[in-house]
Amino acid sequence: MAVPKKLDDESVRLFAISKLPWIKKQKKKFLSQERQSKREFVSGESHYFRGTRYLLNVIESKEKQRIEIRNKKYIDLYIRPNSTIEKREKIINEWYRYYLKQTIPAYIDKWEKLIGVSVNEFRVKCMKTKWGSCNIESKRIWINLELAKKTPRCLEYIIVHEMVHLLERHHNERFHAYMDKFMPNWRSIKAELNNMVYEEKG
């Protein structure tokens, strides 16, 4: 949500208050999505990458800590012996972050030409209540680390969504018209993104 520059502090406060029901609704919708149970990062646990479910295989080793995908079924996590849950999670999240940072630039380059806007910078971070955000003034977009777990089309949709905010900051009819123009199937991708159910550990 963005606020017009010309508003004074009191107007901004009233504007924010007026948007509280919408903000709470969005937060509730995001948090109510079915998600994986809390991960323990042990062998046999389900983990997702690019929309596909994999089984984690933890390999204790003194070799370089890394992740490899094997047989399109397993995520092999090479980790130091007696590593903590936090360390295992960090290695996986770094892998997710690397994937996103390698993948996002090509999407931005593609859509800059199609939309007619310019992105100065993108960053990746964990976000609890939204998939992405856009700072219009600095032309910077933020992408949720969790999108590494989703299908590439979901990632691309969020990138396009945030880039369209450089044309229209609000989620109004004009914004939706731009989305319809640039990505006609965006509603079905949005539904896929917000309703994707993760399987429990198994």
C-alpha positions as YAML, in Angstrom:
chain: A
units: angstrom
residues:
- id: 1
  name: MET
  ca: [0.00, 0.00, 0.00]
- id: 2
  name: ALA
  ca: [1.39, 3.43, -0.94]
- id: 3
  name: VAL
  ca: [0.44, 6.90, 0.23]
- id: 4
  name: PRO
  ca: [0.42, 9.98, -2.05]
- id: 5
  name: LYS
  ca: [3.37, 12.32, -1.39]
- id: 6
  name: LYS
  ca: [1.33, 15.49, -0.81]
- id: 7
  name: LEU
  ca: [-0.61, 14.26, 2.24]
- id: 8
  name: ASP
  ca: [0.31, 15.74, 5.64]
- id: 9
  name: ASP
  ca: [0.92, 13.55, 8.71]
- id: 10
  name: GLU
  ca: [-2.67, 13.75, 9.98]
- id: 11
  name: SER
  ca: [-4.06, 12.86, 6.56]
- id: 12
  name: VAL
  ca: [-1.65, 9.94, 6.34]
- id: 13
  name: ARG
  ca: [-2.78, 8.73, 9.79]
- id: 14
  name: LEU
  ca: [-6.44, 8.93, 8.81]
- id: 15
  name: PHE
  ca: [-5.70, 7.25, 5.49]
- id: 16
  name: ALA
  ca: [-3.93, 4.39, 7.29]
- id: 17
  name: ILE
  ca: [-6.79, 4.00, 9.76]
- id: 18
  name: SER
  ca: [-9.28, 3.86, 6.88]
- id: 19
  name: LYS
  ca: [-7.25, 1.01, 5.36]
- id: 20
  name: LEU
  ca: [-6.98, -1.06, 8.56]
- id: 21
  name: PRO
  ca: [-9.85, -3.43, 7.73]
- id: 22
  name: TRP
  ca: [-8.29, -4.13, 4.31]
- id: 23
  name: ILE
  ca: [-4.85, -4.63, 5.85]
- id: 24
  name: LYS
  ca: [-6.21, -7.04, 8.47]
- id: 25
  name: LYS
  ca: [-8.16, -8.94, 5.81]
- id: 26
  name: GLN
  ca: [-5.05, -9.34, 3.65]
- id: 27
  name: LYS
  ca: [-2.94, -10.45, 6.59]
- id: 28
  name: LYS
  ca: [-5.56, -12.96, 7.70]
- id: 29
  name: LYS
  ca: [-5.86, -14.35, 4.17]
- id: 30
  name: PHE
  ca: [-2.09, -14.76, 3.89]
- id: 31
  name: LEU
  ca: [-1.68, -16.35, 7.29]
- id: 32
  name: SER
  ca: [-4.67, -18.68, 6.86]
- id: 33
  name: GLN
  ca: [-3.14, -20.41, 3.86]
- id: 34
  name: GLU
  ca: [-2.36, -24.04, 4.44]
- id: 35
  name: ARG
  ca: [1.36, -24.38, 4.92]
- id: 36
  name: GLN
  ca: [3.90, -27.00, 5.80]
- id: 37
  name: SER
  ca: [4.18, -27.94, 9.42]
- id: 38
  name: LYS
  ca: [7.28, -26.49, 11.06]
- id: 39
  name: ARG
  ca: [10.34, -27.92, 9.35]
- id: 40
  name: GLU
  ca: [12.92, -29.92, 11.32]
- id: 41
  name: PHE
  ca: [15.29, -30.34, 8.34]
- id: 42
  name: VAL
  ca: [15.70, -34.10, 8.75]
- id: 43
  name: SER
  ca: [15.84, -36.85, 6.15]
- id: 44
  name: GLY
  ca: [12.45, -37.87, 4.76]
- id: 45
  name: GLU
  ca: [10.90, -34.43, 5.23]
- id: 46
  name: SER
  ca: [9.04, -32.75, 2.36]
- id: 47
  name: HIS
  ca: [10.49, -29.59, 0.89]
- id: 48
  name: TYR
  ca: [9.41, -27.63, -2.16]
- id: 49
  name: PHE
  ca: [11.38, -26.05, -4.98]
- id: 50
  name: ARG
  ca: [9.88, -24.43, -8.10]
- id: 51
  name: GLY
  ca: [6.48, -25.90, -7.22]
- id: 52
  name: THR
  ca: [7.73, -29.49, -6.97]
- id: 53
  name: ARG
  ca: [7.81, -31.60, -3.82]
- id: 54
  name: TYR
  ca: [11.12, -33.20, -2.91]
- id: 55
  name: LEU
  ca: [12.25, -35.42, -0.05]
- id: 56
  name: LEU
  ca: [15.10, -34.04, 1.98]
- id: 57
  name: ASN
  ca: [18.14, -36.29, 2.36]
- id: 58
  name: VAL
  ca: [20.56, -35.03, 5.01]
- id: 59
  name: ILE
  ca: [24.16, -36.14, 4.45]
- id: 60
  name: GLU
  ca: [26.60, -35.36, 7.25]
- id: 61
  name: SER
  ca: [29.94, -34.60, 5.67]
- id: 62
  name: LYS
  ca: [33.12, -32.60, 6.18]
- id: 63
  name: GLU
  ca: [32.98, -31.59, 2.52]
- id: 64
  name: LYS
  ca: [31.67, -28.23, 1.36]
- id: 65
  name: GLN
  ca: [28.16, -27.59, 2.68]
- id: 66
  name: ARG
  ca: [25.83, -27.58, -0.30]
- id: 67
  name: ILE
  ca: [22.56, -28.72, -1.82]
- id: 68
  name: GLU
  ca: [22.06, -30.94, -4.84]
- id: 69
  name: ILE
  ca: [18.87, -32.20, -6.49]
- id: 70
  name: ARG
  ca: [19.01, -35.92, -7.27]
- id: 71
  name: ASN
  ca: [16.76, -38.03, -9.52]
- id: 72
  name: LYS
  ca: [14.13, -35.25, -9.60]
- id: 73
  name: LYS
  ca: [13.00, -36.59, -6.25]
- id: 74
  name: TYR
  ca: [15.54, -35.77, -3.56]
- id: 75
  name: ILE
  ca: [17.16, -32.65, -2.19]
- id: 76
  name: ASP
  ca: [20.53, -33.78, -0.86]
- id: 77
  name: LEU
  ca: [21.72, -31.50, 1.92]
- id: 78
  name: TYR
  ca: [25.43, -31.88, 2.65]
- id: 79
  name: ILE
  ca: [26.00, -30.49, 6.13]
- id: 80
  name: ARG
  ca: [28.56, -30.65, 8.91]
- id: 81
  name: PRO
  ca: [28.04, -33.39, 11.55]
- id: 82
  name: ASN
  ca: [25.88, -32.35, 14.51]
- id: 83
  name: SER
  ca: [24.65, -29.23, 12.74]
- id: 84
  name: THR
  ca: [21.70, -27.39, 14.27]
- id: 85
  name: ILE
  ca: [18.26, -27.00, 12.74]
- id: 86
  name: GLU
  ca: [19.03, -23.30, 12.30]
- id: 87
  name: LYS
  ca: [22.20, -24.05, 10.35]
- id: 88
  name: ARG
  ca: [20.40, -26.53, 8.08]
- id: 89
  name: GLU
  ca: [17.65, -24.01, 7.46]
- id: 90
  name: LYS
  ca: [20.21, -21.31, 6.69]
- id: 91
  name: ILE
  ca: [21.93, -23.46, 4.05]
- id: 92
  name: ILE
  ca: [18.61, -24.23, 2.35]
- id: 93
  name: ASN
  ca: [17.48, -20.60, 2.47]
- id: 94
  name: GLU
  ca: [20.78, -19.48, 0.99]
- id: 95
  name: TRP
  ca: [20.18, -21.96, -1.83]
- id: 96
  name: TYR
  ca: [16.68, -20.59, -2.38]
- id: 97
  name: ARG
  ca: [18.06, -17.03, -2.34]
- id: 98
  name: TYR
  ca: [20.76, -17.89, -4.88]
- id: 99
  name: TYR
  ca: [18.16, -19.42, -7.20]
- id: 100
  name: LEU
  ca: [15.95, -16.32, -7.03]
- id: 101
  name: LYS
  ca: [18.85, -13.93, -7.56]
- id: 102
  name: GLN
  ca: [19.91, -15.90, -10.62]
- id: 103
  name: THR
  ca: [16.36, -16.14, -12.00]
- id: 104
  name: ILE
  ca: [14.74, -12.76, -11.32]
- id: 105
  name: PRO
  ca: [16.95, -10.55, -13.57]
- id: 106
  name: ALA
  ca: [15.81, -12.31, -16.76]
- id: 107
  name: TYR
  ca: [12.16, -11.79, -15.84]
- id: 108
  name: ILE
  ca: [12.77, -8.12, -15.06]
- id: 109
  name: ASP
  ca: [14.59, -7.61, -18.35]
- id: 110
  name: LYS
  ca: [11.77, -9.31, -20.25]
- id: 111
  name: TRP
  ca: [9.00, -7.29, -18.60]
- id: 112
  name: GLU
  ca: [10.77, -3.94, -18.64]
- id: 113
  name: LYS
  ca: [10.50, -4.10, -22.42]
- id: 114
  name: LEU
  ca: [6.87, -5.25, -22.40]
- id: 115
  name: ILE
  ca: [5.57, -2.92, -19.67]
- id: 116
  name: GLY
  ca: [7.75, 0.05, -20.54]
- id: 117
  name: VAL
  ca: [9.14, 0.68, -17.05]
- id: 118
  name: SER
  ca: [12.60, 0.48, -15.51]
- id: 119
  name: VAL
  ca: [13.53, -1.32, -12.27]
- id: 120
  name: ASN
  ca: [16.61, 0.10, -10.56]
- id: 121
  name: GLU
  ca: [17.05, -2.71, -8.07]
- id: 122
  name: PHE
  ca: [15.49, -5.88, -6.70]
- id: 123
  name: ARG
  ca: [16.03, -7.58, -3.38]
- id: 124
  name: VAL
  ca: [14.96, -10.86, -1.79]
- id: 125
  name: LYS
  ca: [13.80, -11.22, 1.81]
- id: 126
  name: CYS
  ca: [11.48, -13.23, 4.02]
- id: 127
  name: MET
  ca: [8.07, -11.58, 4.28]
- id: 128
  name: LYS
  ca: [5.25, -12.80, 6.48]
- id: 129
  name: THR
  ca: [2.23, -11.09, 4.92]
- id: 130
  name: LYS
  ca: [2.94, -10.49, 1.24]
- id: 131
  name: TRP
  ca: [4.67, -12.02, -1.75]
- id: 132
  name: GLY
  ca: [6.32, -8.83, -2.94]
- id: 133
  name: SER
  ca: [6.42, -5.06, -2.63]
- id: 134
  name: CYS
  ca: [7.47, -2.06, -4.68]
- id: 135
  name: ASN
  ca: [9.09, 1.20, -3.68]
- id: 136
  name: ILE
  ca: [7.87, 3.45, -6.46]
- id: 137
  name: GLU
  ca: [10.16, 6.38, -5.73]
- id: 138
  name: SER
  ca: [13.38, 4.31, -5.77]
- id: 139
  name: LYS
  ca: [12.02, 1.84, -8.37]
- id: 140
  name: ARG
  ca: [13.04, -1.04, -6.14]
- id: 141
  name: ILE
  ca: [11.07, -4.28, -5.88]
- id: 142
  name: TRP
  ca: [11.23, -6.82, -3.06]
- id: 143
  name: ILE
  ca: [10.51, -10.51, -3.64]
- id: 144
  name: ASN
  ca: [9.54, -12.98, -0.91]
- id: 145
  name: LEU
  ca: [12.08, -15.77, -0.42]
- id: 146
  name: GLU
  ca: [9.16, -18.23, -0.19]
- id: 147
  name: LEU
  ca: [8.58, -17.81, -3.95]
- id: 148
  name: ALA
  ca: [11.55, -20.12, -4.56]
- id: 149
  name: LYS
  ca: [9.18, -22.89, -3.44]
- id: 150
  name: LYS
  ca: [6.47, -21.91, -5.91]
- id: 151
  name: THR
  ca: [6.19, -22.53, -9.65]
- id: 152
  name: PRO
  ca: [8.13, -20.20, -11.97]
- id: 153
  name: ARG
  ca: [4.87, -18.73, -13.26]
- id: 154
  name: CYS
  ca: [3.98, -17.67, -9.71]
- id: 155
  name: LEU
  ca: [7.34, -15.96, -9.35]
- id: 156
  name: GLU
  ca: [6.90, -14.24, -12.70]
- id: 157
  name: TYR
  ca: [3.39, -13.09, -11.78]
- id: 158
  name: ILE
  ca: [4.62, -11.39, -8.59]
- id: 159
  name: ILE
  ca: [7.44, -9.68, -10.49]
- id: 160
  name: VAL
  ca: [4.97, -8.38, -13.08]
- id: 161
  name: HIS
  ca: [2.54, -7.33, -10.35]
- id: 162
  name: GLU
  ca: [5.21, -5.26, -8.59]
- id: 163
  name: MET
  ca: [6.47, -3.76, -11.86]
- id: 164
  name: VAL
  ca: [2.96, -2.68, -12.85]
- id: 165
  name: HIS
  ca: [2.91, -0.64, -9.65]
- id: 166
  name: LEU
  ca: [5.44, 1.61, -11.36]
- id: 167
  name: LEU
  ca: [2.56, 2.55, -13.68]
- id: 168
  name: GLU
  ca: [-0.19, 2.56, -11.03]
- id: 169
  name: ARG
  ca: [0.53, 2.47, -7.31]
- id: 170
  name: HIS
  ca: [-2.97, 1.43, -6.19]
- id: 171
  name: HIS
  ca: [-4.89, -1.81, -6.70]
- id: 172
  name: ASN
  ca: [-7.66, -0.07, -8.64]
- id: 173
  name: GLU
  ca: [-9.39, -0.60, -11.98]
- id: 174
  name: ARG
  ca: [-6.47, 0.98, -13.83]
- id: 175
  name: PHE
  ca: [-4.05, -1.42, -12.17]
- id: 176
  name: HIS
  ca: [-6.24, -4.41, -13.03]
- id: 177
  name: ALA
  ca: [-6.55, -3.19, -16.62]
- id: 178
  name: TYR
  ca: [-2.76, -3.13, -16.92]
- id: 179
  name: MET
  ca: [-2.53, -6.63, -15.48]
- id: 180
  name: ASP
  ca: [-5.18, -7.85, -17.93]
- id: 181
  name: LYS
  ca: [-3.21, -6.30, -20.77]
- id: 182
  name: PHE
  ca: [0.22, -7.63, -19.86]
- id: 183
  name: MET
  ca: [-0.69, -10.96, -18.23]
- id: 184
  name: PRO
  ca: [-4.27, -11.97, -19.17]
- id: 185
  name: ASN
  ca: [-4.17, -15.15, -17.02]
- id: 186
  name: TRP
  ca: [-2.91, -13.37, -13.88]
- id: 187
  name: ARG
  ca: [-6.06, -14.15, -11.88]
- id: 188
  name: SER
  ca: [-5.65, -17.92, -12.27]
- id: 189
  name: ILE
  ca: [-1.97, -17.68, -11.31]
- id: 190
  name: LYS
  ca: [-2.87, -15.57, -8.29]
- id: 191
  name: ALA
  ca: [-5.40, -18.22, -7.24]
- id: 192
  name: GLU
  ca: [-2.76, -20.93, -7.66]
- id: 193
  name: LEU
  ca: [-0.28, -18.95, -5.59]
- id: 194
  name: ASN
  ca: [-2.66, -18.19, -2.74]
- id: 195
  name: ASN
  ca: [-4.31, -21.60, -2.56]
- id: 196
  name: MET
  ca: [-1.40, -23.95, -3.12]
- id: 197
  name: VAL
  ca: [-1.48, -26.58, -0.37]
- id: 198
  name: TYR
  ca: [1.77, -28.02, 0.92]
- id: 199
  name: GLU
  ca: [1.75, -31.65, 1.91]
- id: 200
  name: GLU
  ca: [2.72, -32.47, 5.43]
- id: 201
  name: LYS
  ca: [5.96, -34.16, 6.32]
- id: 202
  name: GLY
  ca: [5.92, -37.67, 5.02]
...
